[in-house]
Amino acid sequence: MYSQGLIGADDKTAEDQAFLDAFQKRIDAEEKIEPNDPMPAAYRSTLIRMIGQHAHSEIVGMLPEGNWITRAPSLRRKVALLAKVQDEGGHGLYLYSAAETLGVSREQMTEELLSGKAKYSSIFNYPTPTWADIGTIGWLVDGAAIMNQVPLCRCSYGPYARAMIRVCKEESFHQRQGYELVQNLCAGTTEQKAMAQDSLNRWWWPSLMMFGPSDTDSQHSDLSMKWKIKRFTNDELRQKFVDATVPQAKLIGLSMPDADLKWNADKNNGQGGYDFGAIDWDEFWRVVKGHGMMNKDRIKARKKAWDDGAWVREAAQAYAKKQNTQVAAA
């Protein structure tokens, strides 16, 4: 209710240099910016884009895993996967609510997603043909998400930062759950381990692309870093992910699908880190622009869900209107 009360808010604050300097001073002092605080229009629009994309990714991310709920190999796996998909739906709701505090409606964000104006993470445009993919998504995709999202708990915008605390706790559980699934496959039959290796081969490079384009090609990183919406650049987060994940793969006997991967003791200011091969950025941009294997299917599924749920939204609005009328009459 609080967030919806701000939908359509039009901040007319004059953005002279004194205002911008005062705003940056608050950011530099690590103060949290709240919905009713004056803020630059570019700060607001950057957050709407970023939070909206994050929310869309959580909702679309339910689709490749939801496809396996009825086919999971045991009741334990079914229940665990169902709980995970439910968590992701909740994450999307938290994030849409956080975006609404910036004056944008959920309807507008959804319309922008369905029209192609708004984006979601490119990782969800890849298919999940085997059960091992469910474990790999938990291990790699949620692992990459955690690497990206934990710093967001210190985001300068208060509602986003607070929403991320619970999201990160649940994503951490999802990552451990996925790794345990892959670990079990690697300890199983030869065919099961081969399935896990094949899944890693297919998901490794798209997982590295999750952090976004390289710093030299990123259009938004400088301002996001200046305003402390983000705390690390895309390449810094990608490096942290590689350094954390490679030892995990080695521990369960999987080989990384990168012939150029090697330890570099001089990296990270002498702390060491892995050098890795070149990312196929042509593939990344092709998928982002809507030409991935599952792009059309994902948007089609979201449009169907949105259209099928119209009566629920209309009923809720009619009920709210009736309640407001009764309260006013009383």
Secondary structure, 3 states (H helix, E strand, C coil): CCCHHHCCCCCCCCCCHHHHHHHHHHHHCCCCECCCCCCCHHHHHHHHHHHHHHHHHHHHCHHHHHCCHHHCCCHHHHHHHHHHHHHHHHHHHHHHHHHHCCCCCHHHHHHHHHHCCCCCCHHHHCCCCCCHHHHHHHHHHHHHHHHHHHHHHHCCEHHHHHHHHHHHHHHHHHHHHHHHHHHHHHCCCHHHHHHHHHHHHHHHHHHHHCCCCCCCCCCCHHHHHHCCCCCCCHHHHHHHHHHHHHHHHHHCCCCCCCCCCEEECCCCCCCCEEECCCCCHHHHHHHHHHHCCCHHHHHHHHHHHHHHCHHHHHHHHHHHHHHHHHHHHC
